[in-house]
């Protein structure tokens, strides 16, 4: 017998999904954040180091757009286990990248 809890649970799940407007905004931002670095690289608009920095900034912005517009990170209810898992994943990612760069830089034994 479907009591009020089954309807309430379905209603909560429906509220966690984004609207068409948020999906369109996220999609447009994703396209723009993909095209900008491509244009900069193909037209040779900057030197190598500023280009790499620009690409990294666009990648971080793209990551944030994906989190907020498609994964609905801002719409979660407490406790925020997904946020804690995300932070843990980012810490591991940064550790792996920094360690790889460290090894590649200082491992050149002549």
Backbone torsions as a table, in degrees:
resi	resn	phi	psi	omega
1	UNK	NA	120.3	-176.9
2	UNK	-77.0	103.0	178.9
3	UNK	-82.4	-174.1	-178.2
4	UNK	-66.4	-22.2	-178.9
5	UNK	-68.3	-35.0	-178.7
6	UNK	-69.2	-37.2	179.0
7	UNK	-71.7	-39.0	-179.8
8	UNK	-64.7	-38.5	-179.3
9	UNK	-65.6	-43.9	177.5
10	UNK	-62.6	-37.0	179.9
11	UNK	-67.4	-38.8	178.2
12	UNK	-64.6	-39.7	179.2
13	UNK	-64.6	-38.5	-179.3
14	UNK	-65.7	-35.6	-179.5
15	UNK	-69.1	-24.5	-177.0
16	UNK	-78.2	-12.9	178.8
17	UNK	-83.4	147.7	-178.5
18	UNK	-78.4	166.1	177.8
19	UNK	-86.2	167.9	177.6
20	UNK	-60.4	-38.5	179.6
21	UNK	-60.8	-44.3	-179.3
22	UNK	-67.5	-35.9	177.3
23	UNK	-66.3	-41.1	179.8
24	UNK	-66.1	-43.6	178.1
25	UNK	-60.9	-46.5	178.6
26	UNK	-61.3	-40.8	179.5
27	UNK	-65.0	-45.7	179.9
28	UNK	-63.3	-44.3	177.7
29	UNK	-61.8	-39.1	178.4
30	UNK	-63.0	-43.3	178.7
31	UNK	-63.0	-46.2	-179.4
32	UNK	-62.5	-44.0	-178.9
33	UNK	-70.8	-14.4	174.2
34	UNK	-89.7	-39.2	-176.5
35	UNK	-73.4	-38.3	-177.6
36	UNK	-55.6	-52.4	178.5
37	UNK	-63.6	-34.8	178.5
38	UNK	-61.7	-44.9	178.9
39	UNK	-63.2	-43.5	-179.8
40	UNK	-62.0	-42.9	-178.1
41	UNK	-71.9	-45.7	-176.5
42	UNK	-67.4	-32.1	-179.5
43	UNK	-94.2	3.6	178.1
44	UNK	50.6	50.9	-173.3
45	UNK	-79.2	-23.0	-177.3
46	UNK	-133.4	166.3	172.6
47	UNK	-70.5	177.6	-173.5
48	UNK	-63.6	-50.6	-175.8
49	UNK	-65.0	-48.2	176.9
50	UNK	-62.0	-32.8	177.7
51	UNK	-64.9	-44.6	178.5
52	UNK	-63.4	-41.3	177.9
53	UNK	-63.5	-43.0	178.7
54	UNK	-61.5	-43.5	179.1
55	UNK	-63.2	-41.4	178.7
56	UNK	-64.1	-41.0	178.2
57	UNK	-63.3	-43.7	179.0
58	UNK	-64.5	-36.2	178.7
59	UNK	-66.3	-41.6	178.4
60	UNK	-64.9	-43.1	177.7
61	UNK	-63.0	-39.9	177.5
62	UNK	-61.4	-41.6	177.8
63	UNK	-60.4	-45.2	-179.9
64	UNK	-66.3	-39.6	177.5
65	UNK	-61.3	-44.0	179.1
66	UNK	-61.5	-42.3	-179.5
67	UNK	-63.9	-47.3	-172.2
68	UNK	-82.8	-35.8	-175.7
69	UNK	-93.0	-29.2	-176.1
70	UNK	-111.2	-30.5	179.9
71	UNK	-98.6	-1.6	174.2
72	UNK	54.3	44.3	-177.5
73	UNK	-63.4	-35.4	-176.6
74	UNK	-76.0	-12.7	-175.2
75	UNK	-99.5	7.0	-177.6
76	UNK	-71.6	155.7	173.7
77	UNK	-98.5	157.6	-179.9
78	UNK	-75.4	150.9	-3.4
79	UNK	-75.7	148.3	-174.2
80	UNK	-92.2	71.0	-179.2
81	UNK	-66.5	-35.0	178.9
82	UNK	-64.0	-37.6	178.9
83	UNK	-66.7	-42.3	178.6
84	UNK	-64.3	-40.9	177.8
85	UNK	-65.2	-38.2	178.1
86	UNK	-64.3	-45.2	179.1
87	UNK	-62.3	-43.0	177.5
88	UNK	-60.9	-42.8	178.0
89	UNK	-63.5	-40.3	178.6
90	UNK	-65.4	-40.6	178.0
91	UNK	-61.7	-43.9	178.2
92	UNK	-63.8	-43.6	179.4
93	UNK	-60.1	-46.7	179.7
94	UNK	-63.6	-39.5	178.4
95	UNK	-62.9	-43.6	179.9
96	UNK	-65.6	-44.8	-179.4
97	UNK	-65.2	-48.1	-179.8
98	UNK	-62.5	-42.0	178.1
99	UNK	-63.6	-40.7	178.4
100	UNK	-64.2	-43.8	178.7
101	UNK	-64.3	-42.0	178.5
102	UNK	-59.4	-47.8	-179.1
103	UNK	-64.1	-45.3	-178.9
104	UNK	-66.0	-31.8	-177.9
105	UNK	-77.8	-44.9	-171.1
106	UNK	-103.4	9.7	-179.3
107	UNK	-98.0	7.3	-177.2
108	UNK	-82.9	82.1	178.4
109	UNK	-86.3	121.6	-173.5
110	UNK	-85.3	NA	NA
